[in-house]
Every structure is written in structure tokens, then in C-alpha cells.
Amino acid sequence: MQAYNNLLNSSETICALATQPGGAIGIIRVSGSKAIEIVDSIFSRSILNAPANTLHYGEILDKDHQTIDEVVVSIWRAPHSYTGEDSVEISCHGSAYILEQVLHRLIESNCRQAKPGEYTQRAYLNGKMDLSQTEAVADLIASTNKASYKLALSQLKGHFSSELSTLRNQLLKINSLLELELDFSDHEELEFADRTELIALSEEIDRKVTTLARSFKTGQALKNGIPVAIIGKTNVGKSTLLNRLLRDNRAIVSDIHGTTRDIIEDTISINGVDFHFIDTAGIRKTTDYVEQLGIERTLATLEKAQIVLWVVDKEPTESEKKEILAQCADKHLILVHNKVDNLTEQPANQQNRTSTSNKSTYTYHEIAISGKYNLGINQLEALIYKVADLPEITENTTIVTNARHYDALTRAHASLLRVQEAMAINLSGDLISEDLKDTIAILAEITGDQITPQETLHNIFKHFCIGK
């Protein structure tokens, strides 16, 4: 950590634009030991002795003491600031030219342009937040829906860190008892750590670690959008359905078979969760080379989808059902009866149906709609959300969304299995202790409570925007 701190050269005072230019107001952040002193040198009134958490109206002056802009300056004193350092925020008019001139003036006065994510880096290095919380800052900025926002906010507030801290404390307790035995190894009759209790406790910890790791799939879906494939034969109304779901004429609609030859994708939000819809080429036998490529892409897309909308305009045969159900065995399948406006007898909507073939039982959902006349679309959206089977997301929900965290939890699980196996065959405490220490260190990687490799820190912060 010290080496990385030196690498950052955090003794320098940094500045950057914290907002996009062109709005009514633009904010420039300044942070570092000389932040207040530097801003004071270019401000029309003295703020050297200004109390923390105060606002000051005045003018930013150029070298010739001419006004660049009338601004409001906010004072934050260490350690009570975002970075934990003395900080100043300058609220200017949002003109790109004005903001450029103020930044130029700060750099002239011994500020350095901040690197991407450097403010949050300093917050981490100064103990204002742990590593998982800093990653949540980037996720919060990138959140595009209510669910991803709540997950990022929960992590930023430290709920994930708190869970990990509890697990680490329990592991430390086990390790302390084992090491206490080692201190009295010459008294073989002494056993401070009851193996049965320790096995039970390690299994409980492992269940929690495994539960967190398993939540990664849900976390990725909530963060990146749940993929939904729209499949079916040509001319059954797949593109019409996509346009209805998107409330836009995104896909070409035609009576000509094979109109959709490539993948058409777009995203909508249902109940605060993003669903990534993919309209695919109609599946049929064709000699058209380009259409064949589209059908191949359809089958590849089907592999990646979590939810499949199988659109039909008449009741599929049992052999057709058998084929599609087999391809969607590990997915949520909704059989969508389209063009019900053309039917004299409309099929009844079924929340779920089961079909048995080759001794395998498949469960799927069924619904009737009319894409042409916009009938049943709202009900279909509600069914899509229901079959996604998502947990209720609140600000206190802990779901893993970060691949780095998932990797660490997976390794921690493997380490805990070794601990349980070692205790089950009654290996010596010193051997068990080594695996426990490995587990504790792995969990510490997530929050950055131990020495974190420079490469890891660089990879985390390089994706941040400048000014954050």
C-alpha cells in the first residue's frame, strides 16, 4: 500500500472538472494539502482561515487580476471530505470556455490535472472507504436502472463489506483457538478448539460464502440486463412484438418471409430492471445463404438467453414443442400465441404448463397476445418479470456484481473446503491454520484490508471518469 501511495504522489494537489461542460453550473474539484491555499491565491477574497463546510461568493482572477468568472467556493477540511484531504469545490457558470480558463489558472498555480478515479483512489488510501466501496462508486455512476442503482448504493454504504467483516471475524476466532492449542502443544490433553463445533462453524461460513458467490449470476443480470431471445418461424410476428415492447419501430415488419436476417437488439426497463431483447431471424429451411447465417446466429443467441419468447401464430405440434423445449431446458420459456385477433377461438392464458418427453419434464409459461393490435403486451411484460424470478432489491440487499469479488469468493470456498476436510481427518492445527489464513487473506482482497497489488488497484481505477 505504501508503495502505491508513493506511486500516486498524493502529496500533490489535484484539480479536475466534476461536471460536464455546457450546463448552467460547472463544478471544479481541488484536493490536496495545498488546495485551500492555491484557491485562495486566485480568489478575490481570503479563504485561508475559512471554517470547514462553508460557502464563499467571489471572483476567480487571472494573472492580471481580471475577473474570469463569479463563483461560489465550498471549503472542506481534512479529514471530513470525500478524499479525506483539504478540498475545495468551485461552482462556476457552465461555459466550456470559463471552466477551461479556471482549470488553466489552477494548474498555473501549482495544481496538477487529476487522473481518472484519483479522487476515489485518495479516499481509499486515506481510509474513507474500502476497496469494494470504491468499486461501488463506479457502479453507481454507471447504473442505468433502479435495480443496479440500489445494488451499487447498498455496496457503497458498506453492507457487503460488513458481511465480509463478520465472516472474517468468525474465521479469525477459529484460527485463534487453533493457534492457542499450538502454544500448549506440549500438553496433548488440552484442546481449546472443539473440532465438531469448528467444523459446524466453518460449514456455516462456507454456506454464506457460497450464497454470495451464487448471487453473481443474478448480479450480472441486474447490472448488465437480462437477455431475452425472441424466436419462432418466419412471419409469426416476432419483429412486431419487439416493436411493441420497445414502443418504437425498431425492426422492419413485412409479410415477406425472412425479412429479419440479422440480430436486432434493444433494452427496456420493466419494474426497474433492464431486459435486453433480441429479435432473431425466423427459423425455417432456406437456400438463401444470408438468411442461413441469420438462423445460425439465432441458435447461438438462444444459448446466451435467460428468457426465451417462442412466438407462434398457431398451436405448435408436439414434435415442435419437443424440439424447442429440449433447446430451452435450462431457460425460462414463454410460449407466446400471437395474432389472436385472427382466431375465432382464442387460447386461454396459462401461467405455466408442463410437458413430458423422453422421461424429462419441462415447465413453461403460455400467453396469448396480438402484436398488431397491442393486446396482452402489458400482461406479457408482467409475465417476463415474474419468470425472471428476481429477489426483491432494496438498499440493504447484498448481491455480488463484480467479477473480481466472485473470483475471490470462489477461491475462499475452495480454501474452506480444505479446512473442513483437514478437520474431518483430524490433521494438526498448524496445517488447518494455514488454510484458514489463506481464506482470511482472500476475503481481505475484496475490501483491500491487506496489501493489494498495484496492478489490481490500477485496473480498478483506470475505468473511472476524470473528476471522480
Phi, psi and omega in degrees: 000317181298320179297320181289325177300317178294321180300321179290339183054054187288359175286343179285151174267132186244157178217152178192157175284128182261354180227161177287137177292155176108349177274185179292322182235141173237137183244131176247129180261140175230131182217140179144173185298334181250018184301312182291320180297317182292315179296322178302324184289342181243008183257151185284349177224156185283134176234011184302322183253016181294139178296158176293155175062041178235156179248143183223125180268138178182203183232142170272129187250147175276188182302327182267016179062029174265147184290127171271316180194153169275129189223170168242128182253130178253134184251130174229127182252144180300145001266010187269065176213172182301317182272347186085002179249170168302133184219150177226138172242127181253115178265110183250176166291152191280007179301131179301323180294314180299313182298320178297320180292320179293317177299317178299319180295321178294317180294323174300330186264022172088024169268159174242141176298128181291150174274164178304127177076007188290329177296316180289326174303313181295324176299319178293312182296331179267010174076018179282336177203158177271180188293322180293328177290324178296323177294328178293332177300314179296320179294323180294317179296323184274354184299136183242357180211172184298320183294311181295327176297313182294322179295316179295320180295320178299315180292321179297324179285351174095014181293319177295315179300321180295318178297316179295322179298319178298315180297317180295321178296322178293320178294321178297325178296315178299313183296323179297319179294320178294318180290331176294322176298320181297327179294335180245036185297340179282352176248085187297337183285346181275130175223103180280335185246103177295118187297323181297316179293320181294321177297316180298318181292317180295324177294321178296317178297318181296323177299319180292319178297317180295319179299317177297316181296320181292336180288351183299321180299315177295319181299318178295321179296317181290326182282318187255351183102141181274120183287128180236118179265134175256113184237170178150177178290171176293146172066025176265354176104024180296313182292323176298317179297316179301315179299322178294317180295323182275351185056038182201152177276070185281324184249148177288131178248129182207153175284349181284129179294142175079023180297314179278113182245350181229170180284130175243125187233149171193167187235139171231160178255128175239117181054039176082008179241136179279133173241125185262101184273139182231111176273127186247165177295142179297139182272117176198167175280129182211152176261357180286118185299316182295319179295323177300318177299319178298320179294321176298320178293326177302312181294324177293321179296322180302325180297324186274342186287146172266328178237139180237126172260108179265106185268128177227155176245006171204165183299122180290153178286165179297323179292323177295317178298316181301316182294312182291317180299322178294322180289336184248027186301327182256019183235166173273114184254131174240119176273113185257109176278106181265168178062036180295342177293341180270351185266140175284329177235111184279138178291142179285139177292133177242126178298319175205152179225160175235147178223138182243128175212139181052042178065012176251137181252126181246138175251133178216166181251160185218138181209149179250134181218172165228108177295323182297317184254011175060040179260131176079005182292317179297320179295323178295317178300317179297321179291321177301315179296321182295313184289340176297337174053055182270146175289158175291127184260121174233177179293346180259000181288135177249108176228132182284126179240353188254128182297327179295318179294318180299316179299316180295317180295323178296318178291325178295321177299314180298321179293320179293325176299320178295322178299313182296318179296319181295319179289326181296325179262011173061045174292164182294153184299328182292325178289318178296321182299324180296317178292325176297317179297323177299316181297315180299318180294321180296315179295327179292335177300325185295316183268349180077027181279359174234180180299118182257131182304143180302323182297319179298313180297319180298316181295327180291313190271344184292341182269356178288158173277156175294138181101353178232000000 
